[in-house]
Amino acid sequence: MKYLAALSCLAAVVAISLAGCSSRPVQAPVIDRTPLPAAAKPVAPAATDVQPDSYIVKRGDTLYSIALDHGLDYKEFAAWNNLDNPNVIRVGQALRLKPPVGAPEAKVTVTPVTEPGSVTVTPVTSPGSVAVRPLAEPGAVRSEPQARKLPYSAENLALIQGGSVPPKPGPKTEPEPTPAQAGVPKPEPAAKADVGADDEDKVDWGWPARGKIVAGFSEATNKGMDIAGKLGDPVLASAPGRVVYSGSGLRGYGKLVIIKHNKTYLSAYAHNRDILVKEGQNVVKGQKIAEIGNTDADAPKLHFEIRKFGKPIDPSKLLPSP
């Protein structure tokens, strides 16, 4: 009997437990059907022409190469960093790329080239007026009879009285036109060079040499274009500007000329045989600045670069059609 009573009690407990479980609400599983975001693509840094404030010197750098890569005049660059010797910089050194606060900002100015002596237009004056002398001076001896009949007029009265004959008013005539009035154009003042203007994109580019292009621009292998030529062929300034470098201190360029045109652009002319300009000299478009050579090159050629804020760009996109 005790065994049966125990089984009945156990059955009652199980029934109560099942009744309690069945009274709880059952929640349906929640499924999030929001589409998963696509894999984020790496965002390339936005291209900017803003000049950084400083540069950390790396192994192999020179002051000249840093200045070229940032579109700077190396002399100004050295002055901003209080460098007495441009050849002495050390790895890890921080160099400022902008002038100190309060330092005067250097501007590229080019003296305009005037045409051969301007023509001065001198007005051609009309022949001098002819003075009318009196027919008889007072007290002068007359060789003709005094008694004669003349019609009355102011002129004849003055003649009889020994005075001068007033000239008769003639028809009014316009003064003879001067050459300038006759259609000769007046000389116009020479146009001013706009190299120092604030609109840096307006540079009047021209070809620096005549010859076959033997190597075009490539971001990976060639920072400019190579133009074949003969030893001694002229190298011309591609645009007005100021010479900021003239020498052979940059490895791989040979005898090099760098011209700064404004705040934005500079151009480089490498492998020259002879350099005909000096640092600080102003040049105009088409001026002969050097002669084609083969310094640091395997053949006579001109390596020509255009840089915008120090970054090499394709010269063929700026040069006029050949």
Backbone as numpy.savetxt, mean C-alpha at the origin, in Angstrom:
# Nx Ny Nz CAx CAy CAz Cx Cy Cz
-50.89 -82.33 63.97 -51.73 -81.13 63.97 -50.85 -79.89 63.97
-49.81 -79.89 64.78 -48.92 -78.73 64.81 -48.29 -78.49 63.45
-47.99 -79.55 62.73 -47.38 -79.42 61.41 -48.32 -78.76 60.45
-49.60 -79.15 60.48 -50.61 -78.58 59.58 -50.84 -77.11 59.91
-50.84 -76.79 61.22 -51.05 -75.39 61.63 -49.91 -74.51 61.13
-48.70 -75.04 61.18 -47.55 -74.26 60.70 -47.64 -74.02 59.20
-48.07 -75.03 58.46 -48.18 -74.86 56.99 -49.24 -73.84 56.66
-50.37 -73.83 57.42 -51.42 -72.86 57.15 -50.95 -71.45 57.46
-50.20 -71.30 58.51 -49.66 -69.95 58.84 -48.70 -69.46 57.76
-47.84 -70.35 57.26 -46.88 -69.98 56.22 -47.60 -69.57 54.95
-48.70 -70.30 54.63 -49.47 -69.97 53.42 -50.12 -68.61 53.57
-50.58 -68.31 54.78 -51.21 -67.00 55.00 -50.21 -65.87 54.84
-49.00 -66.06 55.34 -47.95 -65.02 55.22 -47.61 -64.78 53.76
-47.49 -65.89 52.99 -47.16 -65.74 51.56 -48.26 -65.01 50.84
-49.52 -65.31 51.17 -50.66 -64.66 50.51 -50.67 -63.18 50.81
-50.41 -62.83 52.06 -50.38 -61.40 52.44 -49.28 -60.66 51.70
-48.09 -61.30 51.59 -46.95 -60.67 50.88 -47.28 -60.42 49.43
-47.93 -61.43 48.77 -48.28 -61.26 47.37 -49.33 -60.18 47.20
-50.26 -60.09 48.15 -51.28 -59.05 48.07 -50.64 -57.66 48.18
-49.63 -57.52 49.05 -48.95 -56.23 49.21 -48.18 -55.83 47.97
-47.52 -56.81 47.34 -46.74 -56.50 46.12 -47.64 -56.09 44.99
-48.81 -56.75 44.88 -49.69 -56.46 43.76 -50.34 -55.10 43.90
-50.35 -54.53 45.11 -50.99 -53.23 45.31 -50.11 -52.06 44.85
-48.79 -52.27 44.64 -47.88 -51.21 44.19 -48.02 -50.98 42.68
-48.08 -49.70 42.21 -48.19 -49.44 40.76 -46.91 -49.82 40.05
-47.05 -50.40 38.88 -45.89 -50.79 38.07 -45.62 -49.71 37.04
-44.41 -49.13 37.01 -44.03 -48.07 36.07 -43.42 -48.68 34.82
-43.88 -48.12 33.65 -43.31 -48.58 32.38 -41.90 -48.02 32.22
-41.01 -48.77 31.58 -39.64 -48.27 31.36 -39.66 -47.04 30.45
-38.83 -46.05 30.76 -38.73 -44.80 29.98 -37.60 -44.94 28.97
-37.97 -44.71 27.72 -36.97 -44.81 26.65 -36.73 -43.41 26.09
-35.49 -42.91 26.11 -35.14 -41.59 25.58 -34.86 -41.73 24.08
-35.78 -41.17 23.28 -35.64 -41.27 21.83 -35.02 -40.00 21.21
-34.44 -39.13 22.02 -33.77 -37.94 21.48 -32.57 -38.37 20.65
-32.47 -37.89 19.38 -31.34 -38.33 18.53 -30.02 -37.92 19.14
-29.09 -38.83 19.10 -27.77 -38.55 19.63 -27.08 -37.50 18.77
-26.34 -36.56 19.36 -25.65 -35.53 18.56 -24.55 -36.16 17.72
-24.39 -35.59 16.52 -23.32 -36.08 15.64 -21.97 -35.79 16.26
-21.02 -36.58 15.87 -19.68 -36.40 16.41 -19.18 -35.01 16.07
-18.75 -34.31 17.08 -18.30 -32.93 16.86 -17.02 -32.93 16.03
-17.07 -32.09 14.97 -15.89 -31.98 14.12 -14.95 -30.94 14.70
-13.67 -31.16 14.58 -12.73 -30.16 15.10 -12.88 -28.85 14.35
-13.01 -27.76 15.07 -13.20 -26.45 14.48 -11.83 -25.84 14.19
-11.63 -25.51 12.93 -10.35 -24.90 12.56 -10.31 -23.49 13.11
-9.17 -23.06 13.56 -9.07 -21.69 14.07 -9.36 -20.70 12.96
-10.13 -19.68 13.30 -10.51 -18.67 12.31 -9.27 -17.94 11.83
-9.23 -17.75 10.51 -8.11 -17.01 9.94 -8.20 -15.56 10.38
-7.11 -15.01 10.79 -7.08 -13.63 11.25 -5.82 -12.95 10.80
-5.94 -11.67 10.54 -4.78 -10.87 10.15 -4.28 -10.03 11.31
-4.78 -10.32 12.51 -4.38 -9.56 13.67 -2.97 -9.98 14.08
-2.11 -9.02 14.22 -0.73 -9.31 14.59 -0.65 -9.66 16.08
-0.03 -10.80 16.42 0.12 -11.11 17.85 1.01 -10.07 18.52
0.94 -10.04 19.83 1.70 -9.03 20.57 3.17 -9.41 20.75
3.46 -10.71 20.77 4.83 -11.12 21.05 5.16 -12.41 20.31
6.43 -12.75 20.32 6.92 -13.97 19.66 8.03 -14.56 20.52
8.01 -15.89 20.67 9.04 -16.60 21.42 10.07 -17.14 20.43
11.30 -16.76 20.61 12.37 -17.15 19.70 12.58 -18.66 19.74
12.64 -19.25 18.54 12.89 -20.69 18.41 14.28 -20.92 17.82
14.73 -22.16 17.93 16.04 -22.50 17.38 16.04 -22.28 15.86
17.05 -21.63 15.37 17.17 -21.34 13.94 16.62 -19.98 13.53
15.91 -19.29 14.44 15.37 -17.97 14.12 16.48 -16.93 14.07
16.27 -15.93 13.26 17.09 -14.73 13.28 16.15 -13.54 13.37
16.68 -12.42 13.75 15.85 -11.22 13.83 15.27 -10.89 12.46
16.06 -11.11 11.41 15.60 -10.80 10.05 14.46 -11.73 9.63
14.59 -13.01 9.95 13.54 -13.95 9.55 12.25 -13.70 10.32
12.36 -13.35 11.60 11.17 -13.06 12.39 10.48 -11.81 11.85
11.28 -10.81 11.53 10.70 -9.57 10.98 10.00 -9.85 9.66
10.62 -10.66 8.79 10.01 -10.97 7.50 8.71 -11.74 7.69
8.70 -12.69 8.60 7.51 -13.53 8.81 6.35 -12.76 9.45
6.64 -11.57 9.98 5.57 -10.78 10.59 5.40 -9.43 9.90
6.05 -9.27 8.74 5.85 -8.07 7.95 6.38 -6.81 8.60
7.53 -6.91 9.28 8.08 -5.78 10.03 9.39 -5.29 9.43
9.69 -4.05 9.71 11.01 -3.48 9.44 11.92 -3.96 10.57
13.00 -4.66 10.23 13.81 -5.27 11.28 14.45 -4.23 12.19
14.71 -3.03 11.66 15.31 -1.98 12.49 14.31 -1.50 13.54
13.07 -1.29 13.13 12.04 -0.91 14.09 11.80 -2.04 15.09
11.79 -3.27 14.58 11.61 -4.45 15.43 12.69 -4.51 16.50
13.94 -4.27 16.11 15.04 -4.29 17.07 14.91 -3.15 18.08
14.47 -1.98 17.61 14.33 -0.84 18.52 13.23 -1.09 19.55
12.13 -1.73 19.13 11.04 -2.01 20.07 11.51 -2.92 21.21
12.52 -3.77 20.91 12.99 -4.74 21.89 14.35 -4.37 22.48
14.77 -3.13 22.25 16.03 -2.62 22.82 17.22 -3.53 22.49
17.27 -3.97 21.24 18.36 -4.83 20.79 19.40 -3.98 20.07
20.56 -3.83 20.69 21.62 -3.06 20.05 22.27 -3.83 18.91
22.34 -5.16 19.05 22.93 -6.00 18.02 21.84 -6.92 17.47
21.37 -6.68 16.23 20.30 -7.51 15.68 20.67 -8.98 15.54
21.96 -9.28 15.57 22.41 -10.67 15.39 22.40 -11.46 16.69
22.08 -10.82 17.81 22.14 -11.51 19.09 20.74 -11.62 19.67
20.14 -12.80 19.52 18.89 -13.15 20.19 19.06 -14.58 20.71
18.28 -14.94 21.70 18.46 -16.27 22.30 17.15 -17.05 22.26
17.28 -18.35 22.21 16.11 -19.23 22.18 15.30 -19.04 23.46
13.99 -18.93 23.31 13.11 -18.73 24.45 12.87 -17.27 24.78
13.58 -16.39 24.13 13.42 -14.97 24.40 12.09 -14.47 23.84
11.37 -13.67 24.61 10.09 -13.10 24.16 10.36 -11.73 23.54
9.93 -11.57 22.29 10.13 -10.32 21.57 8.78 -9.70 21.25
8.65 -8.43 21.50 7.40 -7.74 21.18 7.32 -7.50 19.68
6.12 -7.67 19.14 5.89 -7.49 17.71 5.16 -6.19 17.39
4.88 -5.41 18.43 4.22 -4.13 18.25 4.99 -3.06 19.00
4.91 -1.82 18.55 5.66 -0.76 19.24 5.15 -0.55 20.64
6.02 -0.13 21.53 5.57 0.16 22.90 4.53 1.27 22.91
3.77 1.31 23.98 2.74 2.34 24.12 3.41 3.71 24.13
2.89 4.60 23.31 3.45 5.95 23.24 4.52 6.12 22.20
5.04 5.01 21.66 6.06 5.13 20.62 5.43 5.61 19.33
6.09 6.52 18.61 5.51 6.99 17.35 5.42 5.87 16.34
4.31 5.79 15.63 4.10 4.74 14.65 4.73 5.14 13.33
5.62 4.29 12.82 6.28 4.59 11.56 5.32 4.37 10.41
5.34 5.29 9.46 4.50 5.18 8.29 5.37 5.16 7.05
4.92 4.38 6.07 5.65 4.30 4.81 5.19 5.47 3.94
6.11 6.37 3.65 5.79 7.49 2.78 6.76 7.50 1.62
6.26 7.79 0.47 7.07 7.82 -0.74 6.94 9.19 -1.38
8.08 9.84 -1.62 8.05 11.13 -2.28 7.63 10.94 -3.72
6.57 11.62 -4.17 6.11 11.42 -5.55 7.15 11.88 -6.55
7.26 11.15 -7.63 8.19 11.50 -8.69 7.49 12.44 -9.64
8.01 13.63 -9.80 7.39 14.60 -10.68 7.89 14.40 -12.09
7.10 14.84 -13.01 7.48 14.74 -14.41 8.63 15.71 -14.67
9.36 15.52 -15.80 10.43 16.47 -16.11 9.87 17.88 -16.12
10.73 18.85 -15.71 10.38 20.22 -15.45 9.02 20.66 -15.94
8.22 21.09 -15.04 6.88 21.52 -15.41 6.96 22.73 -16.33
6.03 22.83 -17.27 6.02 23.91 -18.23 5.38 25.12 -17.61
6.09 26.23 -17.63 5.54 27.47 -17.12 4.96 28.25 -18.28
3.69 28.56 -18.20 3.02 29.29 -19.27 3.13 30.77 -18.97
3.86 31.50 -19.80 4.01 32.94 -19.63 3.04 33.65 -20.56
2.12 34.45 -20.01 1.18 35.16 -20.91 1.91 36.03 -21.91
1.44 35.97 -23.14 2.03 36.81 -24.19 1.29 38.13 -24.17
2.00 39.18 -23.79 1.35 40.49 -23.72 1.23 41.08 -25.11
0.20 41.87 -25.29 0.03 42.53 -26.59 1.09 43.60 -26.75
1.43 43.94 -27.97 2.45 44.97 -28.18 2.11 46.22 -27.39
3.15 46.87 -26.91 2.93 48.05 -26.08 2.09 49.10 -26.79
1.27 49.77 -26.02 0.40 50.79 -26.61 1.25 51.92 -27.20
0.81 52.37 -28.32 1.55 53.42 -29.02 1.13 54.77 -28.48
2.10 55.54 -28.01 1.77 56.87 -27.49 1.49 57.81 -28.64
0.45 58.58 -28.48 0.09 59.56 -29.51 0.74 60.88 -29.18
1.66 61.27 -30.00 2.35 62.53 -29.77 1.54 63.70 -30.37
1.61 64.86 -29.75 0.91 66.00 -30.34 1.53 66.37 -31.67
0.69 66.88 -32.55 1.20 67.26 -33.87 2.15 68.42 -33.78
1.98 69.27 -32.80 2.89 70.41 -32.68 3.11 70.71 -31.23
4.35 70.74 -30.79 4.66 71.09 -29.42 4.47 72.60 -29.25
4.09 73.07 -28.07 3.97 74.51 -27.86 5.28 75.22 -28.17
5.20 76.28 -28.97 6.39 77.05 -29.32 7.16 76.49 -30.48
6.73 75.38 -31.02 7.45 74.80 -32.15 7.16 75.59 -33.42
8.11 75.64 -34.33 7.96 76.37 -35.59 7.22 75.48 -36.57
6.16 76.03 -37.16 5.38 75.28 -38.12 5.88 75.63 -39.51
5.88 74.65 -40.35 6.33 74.86 -41.73 5.19 75.01 -42.70
3.98 75.03 -42.18 2.83 75.15 -43.05 2.06 76.42 -42.67
1.28 76.97 -43.60 0.57 78.21 -43.30 -0.36 78.02 -42.12
-0.50 79.14 -41.33 -1.39 79.07 -40.18 -2.83 79.29 -40.59
-3.07 80.06 -41.64 -4.44 80.38 -42.03 -4.95 79.31 -42.97
-5.93 78.62 -42.52 -6.57 77.60 -43.34 -7.95 77.34 -42.79
-8.80 76.94 -43.66 -10.17 76.67 -43.27 -10.35 75.19 -42.96
-10.85 74.96 -41.79 -11.10 73.59 -41.36 -12.49 73.51 -40.77
-13.17 72.41 -40.98 -14.48 72.27 -40.34 -14.31 72.25 -38.83
-15.33 72.77 -38.17 -15.23 72.88 -36.72 -15.34 71.49 -36.10
-14.37 71.26 -35.24 -14.39 70.05 -34.43 -13.42 70.25 -33.29
-13.56 69.44 -32.27 -12.64 69.55 -31.12 -11.22 69.25 -31.52
-11.05 68.34 -32.46 -9.71 68.01 -32.91 -9.07 69.17 -33.65
-9.85 69.76 -34.58 -9.28 70.88 -35.35 -9.02 72.08 -34.47
-9.90 72.34 -33.47 -9.67 73.43 -32.55 -8.40 73.24 -31.77
-8.16 72.02 -31.30 -6.93 71.75 -30.56 -5.71 71.88 -31.45
-5.89 71.53 -32.72 -4.77 71.64 -33.65 -4.39 73.10 -33.88
-5.43 73.96 -34.04 -5.15 75.38 -34.29 -4.52 76.03 -33.07
-4.94 75.60 -31.88 -4.42 76.18 -30.64 -3.07 75.60 -30.25
-2.55 74.70 -31.06 -1.22 74.16 -30.77 -1.21 73.05 -29.76
-2.34 72.52 -29.43 -2.42 71.43 -28.47 -2.32 70.09 -29.15
-2.47 69.07 -28.38 -2.42 67.71 -28.93 -3.81 67.29 -29.34
-3.86 66.45 -30.32 -5.12 65.96 -30.83 -5.56 64.76 -30.01
-6.68 64.87 -29.33 -7.13 63.71 -28.56 -7.46 62.56 -29.48
-7.03 61.38 -29.16 -7.31 60.24 -30.04 -8.79 59.95 -30.08
-9.22 59.55 -31.24 -10.62 59.18 -31.41 -10.87 57.82 -30.78
-11.97 57.74 -30.07 -12.28 56.42 -29.49 -12.57 55.41 -30.57
-11.79 54.36 -30.58 -11.99 53.33 -31.58 -12.94 52.25 -31.08
-13.24 51.33 -31.94 -14.14 50.24 -31.51 -13.48 49.40 -30.43
-14.31 48.97 -29.50 -13.81 48.17 -28.40 -13.39 46.79 -28.91
-12.22 46.39 -28.52 -11.70 45.07 -28.92 -11.30 44.31 -27.66
-11.51 43.01 -27.70 -11.12 42.16 -26.58 -9.61 41.96 -26.59
-8.99 41.90 -25.42 -7.54 41.66 -25.40 -7.20 40.31 -26.01
-6.03 40.29 -26.63 -5.60 39.07 -27.30 -5.48 37.94 -26.28
-6.12 36.82 -26.53 -6.07 35.72 -25.54 -4.67 35.18 -25.37
-4.35 34.84 -24.13 -3.07 34.21 -23.86 -3.15 32.75 -24.28
-2.00 32.07 -24.39 -2.03 30.65 -24.77 -2.86 29.81 -23.83
-2.82 30.14 -22.52 -3.63 29.35 -21.58 -5.11 29.51 -21.86
-5.51 30.79 -22.27 -6.91 31.03 -22.57 -7.30 30.45 -23.91
-6.33 30.25 -24.77 -6.62 29.76 -26.11 -6.76 28.25 -26.16
-6.73 27.59 -25.02 -6.94 26.15 -25.02 -5.74 25.35 -24.60
-4.61 26.04 -24.26 -3.44 25.30 -23.81 -3.71 24.82 -22.39
-3.67 23.51 -22.12 -3.99 23.02 -20.77 -2.96 23.47 -19.76
-3.45 23.82 -18.60 -2.54 24.20 -17.53 -1.89 22.96 -16.93
-0.62 23.06 -16.56 0.04 21.88 -15.97 -0.62 21.50 -14.67
-0.88 20.21 -14.50 -1.52 19.71 -13.30 -0.46 19.25 -12.31
-0.73 19.42 -11.03 0.25 18.96 -10.03 0.43 17.46 -10.10
1.65 17.01 -9.80 1.95 15.57 -9.85 1.10 14.83 -8.83
0.65 13.64 -9.21 -0.19 12.85 -8.32 0.62 12.37 -7.13
0.01 12.36 -5.99 0.69 11.92 -4.78 0.63 10.40 -4.67
1.73 9.82 -4.21 1.76 8.36 -4.00 0.88 8.02 -2.82
0.15 6.90 -2.90 -0.77 6.51 -1.84 -0.25 5.35 -1.03
1.13 5.18 -1.00 1.67 4.03 -0.27 1.38 4.14 1.21
1.38 5.41 1.73 1.15 5.57 3.15 -0.31 5.73 3.50
-1.21 5.52 2.56 -2.63 5.69 2.84 -3.12 4.59 3.76
-4.27 4.88 4.38 -4.81 3.90 5.32 -5.48 2.73 4.61
-5.83 2.90 3.35 -6.47 1.81 2.62 -5.37 0.88 2.10
-5.01 -0.13 2.94 -3.85 -0.95 2.64 -4.05 -1.87 1.45
-5.29 -2.09 1.02 -5.51 -3.03 -0.07 -5.29 -2.39 -1.44
-5.12 -1.10 -1.50 -4.94 -0.42 -2.78 -3.45 -0.21 -3.04
-2.82 -1.24 -3.53 -1.41 -1.18 -3.91 -1.33 -1.41 -5.41
-0.65 -0.53 -6.10 -0.53 -0.62 -7.56 0.64 -1.55 -7.90
0.33 -2.84 -8.06 1.37 -3.84 -8.28 1.79 -3.90 -9.74
3.03 -4.25 -9.96 3.56 -4.46 -11.30 4.56 -5.61 -11.28
4.87 -6.15 -12.44 5.79 -7.27 -12.52 7.22 -6.82 -12.19
7.92 -7.62 -11.38 9.28 -7.22 -10.98 10.35 -7.59 -11.99
10.03 -8.43 -12.94 11.02 -8.85 -13.94 10.28 -9.48 -15.12
10.98 -9.54 -16.24 10.44 -10.19 -17.43 11.13 -11.53 -17.61
10.34 -12.54 -17.79 10.92 -13.86 -17.98 9.88 -14.94 -17.75
10.31 -16.17 -17.95 9.42 -17.30 -17.78 9.31 -17.66 -16.31
8.08 -17.95 -15.88 7.87 -18.38 -14.51 8.23 -19.87 -14.43
9.29 -20.17 -13.71 9.77 -21.54 -13.63 9.27 -22.26 -12.38
8.71 -21.52 -11.43 8.12 -22.13 -10.22 7.06 -21.19 -9.68
5.85 -21.74 -9.50 4.77 -20.94 -8.97 4.65 -21.03 -7.47
3.67 -20.34 -6.94 3.47 -20.28 -5.49 2.94 -21.61 -4.96
3.45 -22.00 -3.81 2.97 -23.20 -3.11 3.16 -22.97 -1.62
2.09 -23.13 -0.85 2.20 -22.93 0.59 3.19 -23.90 1.23
3.34 -25.06 0.61 4.20 -26.08 1.21 5.65 -25.95 0.77
5.88 -25.59 -0.49 7.25 -25.66 -1.03 7.81 -24.35 -1.54
6.98 -23.39 -1.89 7.49 -22.14 -2.48 6.65 -20.97 -1.99
7.28 -20.05 -1.28 6.57 -18.93 -0.68 6.31 -17.78 -1.65
6.73 -17.96 -2.90 6.51 -16.93 -3.90 6.50 -17.53 -5.28
7.11 -16.81 -6.23 7.28 -17.35 -7.58 8.70 -17.08 -8.04
9.19 -17.97 -8.91 10.54 -17.84 -9.45 10.44 -17.47 -10.93
11.15 -16.40 -11.31 11.14 -15.91 -12.68 12.55 -16.05 -13.24
12.68 -16.81 -14.32 13.99 -17.05 -14.92 14.47 -15.78 -15.63
15.77 -15.65 -15.71 16.36 -14.50 -16.39 17.83 -14.71 -16.64
18.46 -13.69 -17.21 19.89 -13.73 -17.47 20.61 -12.90 -16.41
21.84 -13.26 -16.15 22.63 -12.49 -15.19 22.66 -11.02 -15.61
22.30 -10.17 -14.69 22.33 -8.74 -14.97 21.02 -8.16 -15.44
20.03 -9.00 -15.73 18.72 -8.46 -16.11 18.16 -7.61 -14.97
17.40 -6.57 -15.29 16.91 -5.68 -14.23 15.84 -6.32 -13.35
15.92 -5.98 -12.08 14.89 -6.32 -11.10 14.22 -5.01 -10.71
12.90 -4.94 -10.86 12.17 -3.70 -10.66 11.30 -3.76 -9.41
11.15 -2.62 -8.77 10.23 -2.54 -7.62 8.82 -2.79 -8.11
8.13 -3.72 -7.48 6.79 -4.09 -7.92 5.75 -3.04 -7.56
6.05 -2.20 -6.57 5.11 -1.16 -6.14 5.91 -0.12 -5.36
5.36 1.07 -5.18 6.07 2.08 -4.39 6.22 1.64 -2.94
7.30 2.09 -2.31 7.50 1.73 -0.91 8.85 2.18 -0.40
9.24 1.64 0.76 10.52 1.96 1.39 11.32 0.69 1.58
12.59 0.74 1.24 13.47 -0.42 1.40 13.73 -0.62 2.90
13.33 -1.77 3.42 13.52 -2.06 4.84 14.61 -3.10 5.06
15.07 -3.73 4.00 16.18 -4.67 4.13 16.94 -4.75 2.82
18.25 -4.79 2.93 19.12 -4.93 1.77 20.38 -5.64 2.23
20.51 -6.92 1.87 21.68 -7.67 2.31 21.52 -9.15 2.07
22.31 -9.93 2.75 22.31 -11.39 2.56 22.26 -12.12 3.89
21.47 -11.60 4.83 21.40 -12.19 6.16 20.35 -13.27 6.33
19.54 -13.52 5.32 18.52 -14.57 5.43 18.95 -15.78 4.61
19.09 -16.90 5.28 19.58 -18.11 4.63 18.62 -18.56 3.53
19.19 -18.88 2.37 18.42 -19.40 1.26 17.93 -18.33 0.29
18.09 -17.06 0.65 17.61 -15.98 -0.21 18.73 -15.30 -1.01
19.97 -15.56 -0.64 21.06 -14.87 -1.31 21.02 -13.39 -1.02
21.40 -12.60 -2.02 21.32 -11.14 -1.86 19.85 -10.73 -2.02
19.32 -10.13 -0.97 17.88 -9.93 -0.86 17.54 -8.46 -0.66
16.43 -8.05 -1.27 15.86 -6.72 -1.05 14.42 -6.92 -0.57
14.05 -6.21 0.49 12.67 -6.24 1.00 12.14 -4.81 0.99
10.95 -4.64 0.41 10.31 -3.32 0.33 9.00 -3.39 1.11
8.81 -2.45 2.01 7.56 -2.34 2.75 6.71 -1.28 2.07
5.48 -1.67 1.71 4.61 -0.78 0.95 3.63 -0.03 1.83
3.17 -0.63 2.90 2.28 0.01 3.86 2.19 -0.88 5.09
1.18 -0.67 5.91 1.06 -1.47 7.13 0.80 -2.94 6.83
0.29 -3.22 5.65 -0.16 -4.58 5.34 0.83 -5.36 4.49
1.35 -4.78 3.44 2.09 -5.52 2.43 3.58 -5.19 2.42
4.36 -6.21 2.12 5.76 -6.03 1.76 6.09 -7.02 0.65
7.14 -6.75 -0.08 7.57 -7.64 -1.16 9.06 -7.93 -1.00
9.47 -9.12 -1.46 10.86 -9.57 -1.32 11.39 -9.98 -2.68
12.69 -9.69 -2.92 13.36 -9.94 -4.19 14.68 -10.63 -3.88
14.79 -11.91 -4.23 15.93 -12.72 -3.77 16.80 -13.20 -4.93
18.01 -13.68 -4.57 19.01 -14.28 -5.47 19.65 -13.24 -6.39
19.67 -11.97 -6.00 20.22 -10.93 -6.86 21.73 -11.04 -6.98
22.22 -10.53 -8.11 23.67 -10.43 -8.30 24.19 -9.15 -7.66
23.55 -8.04 -7.95 23.91 -6.75 -7.38 22.65 -6.08 -6.85
22.80 -5.38 -5.73 21.71 -4.61 -5.14 22.02 -3.13 -5.35
21.04 -2.39 -5.84 21.25 -1.00 -6.23 20.56 0.00 -5.30
19.96 -0.46 -4.22 19.27 0.44 -3.30 19.78 0.19 -1.88
19.50 1.14 -1.01 19.94 1.06 0.37 18.74 1.05 1.31
18.96 0.55 2.51 17.89 0.52 3.50 17.46 1.94 3.84
16.15 2.13 3.94 15.60 3.44 4.23 15.30 4.26 2.99
15.70 3.77 1.82 15.50 4.52 0.58 14.08 4.33 0.07
13.48 5.41 -0.40 12.17 5.34 -1.04 12.33 4.95 -2.50
11.46 4.10 -2.98 11.49 3.67 -4.38 10.09 3.80 -4.96
10.02 3.87 -6.27 8.74 3.96 -6.96 8.55 2.71 -7.81
7.34 2.50 -8.21 7.02 1.34 -9.04 7.81 1.39 -10.34
8.44 0.25 -10.67 9.20 0.15 -11.90 10.64 0.60 -11.78
11.06 1.07 -10.62 12.45 1.51 -10.44 13.36 0.30 -10.35
14.51 0.38 -11.00 15.47 -0.72 -10.95 16.13 -0.73 -9.58
15.98 -1.85 -8.88 16.51 -1.95 -7.52 17.64 -2.97 -7.41
17.75 -3.85 -8.40 18.78 -4.89 -8.33 18.95 -5.50 -9.72
19.86 -6.48 -9.80 20.08 -7.24 -11.04 19.96 -8.72 -10.75
19.32 -9.42 -11.66 19.12 -10.86 -11.48 20.45 -11.57 -11.32
20.49 -12.49 -10.37 21.70 -13.26 -10.14 21.36 -14.69 -9.75
22.35 -15.39 -9.21 22.16 -16.78 -8.79 22.72 -17.02 -7.39
22.73 -15.99 -6.54 23.21 -16.18 -5.18 22.24 -17.07 -4.41
22.75 -18.12 -3.83 21.93 -19.12 -3.13 20.89 -19.75 -4.06
21.23 -19.89 -5.32 20.31 -20.50 -6.29 21.14 -21.30 -7.29
20.47 -22.24 -7.96 21.18 -23.11 -8.91 21.22 -22.52 -10.31
20.52 -21.41 -10.54 20.50 -20.79 -11.86 20.08 -19.34 -11.70
20.40 -18.49 -12.67 19.97 -17.09 -12.57 18.45 -16.98 -12.58
17.91 -16.37 -11.56 16.45 -16.21 -11.47 16.15 -15.21 -10.37
14.93 -14.73 -10.41 14.42 -13.86 -9.34 13.38 -14.64 -8.56
13.59 -14.75 -7.26 12.55 -15.30 -6.38 11.81 -14.10 -5.81
10.50 -14.03 -6.10 9.69 -12.87 -5.73 8.57 -13.29 -4.79
8.42 -12.55 -3.71 7.37 -12.83 -2.74 6.56 -11.57 -2.45
5.27 -11.77 -2.19 4.41 -10.74 -1.63 3.86 -11.29 -0.32
3.99 -10.52 0.74 3.52 -10.97 2.05 2.51 -9.98 2.62
1.44 -10.55 3.17 0.40 -9.77 3.81 0.45 -10.04 5.30
0.78 -9.02 6.07 1.02 -9.17 7.50 2.05 -10.26 7.76
3.02 -10.36 6.86 4.10 -11.33 7.02 3.79 -12.69 6.45
2.54 -12.97 6.11 2.17 -14.28 5.57 2.31 -14.29 4.06
3.07 -15.25 3.49 3.22 -15.30 2.03 1.87 -15.57 1.34
1.62 -14.83 0.27 0.41 -15.05 -0.53 0.83 -15.20 -1.99
-0.06 -15.70 -2.81 0.24 -15.97 -4.22 0.37 -14.65 -4.98
1.57 -14.31 -5.47 1.73 -13.04 -6.18 0.89 -12.95 -7.44
0.64 -14.10 -8.10 -0.10 -14.06 -9.37 -1.52 -13.55 -9.19
-2.05 -13.58 -7.96 -3.39 -13.09 -7.72 -3.43 -11.56 -7.61
-2.28 -10.93 -7.46 -2.21 -9.48 -7.32 -1.56 -8.80 -8.52
-0.69 -9.49 -9.21 0.00 -8.90 -10.35 -0.95 -8.77 -11.53
-0.75 -7.76 -12.38 -1.60 -7.63 -13.57 -1.31 -8.73 -14.57
-2.21 -8.91 -15.51 -2.02 -9.93 -16.54 -0.76 -9.61 -17.34
0.09 -10.59 -17.56 1.35 -10.34 -18.29 1.09 -9.98 -19.74
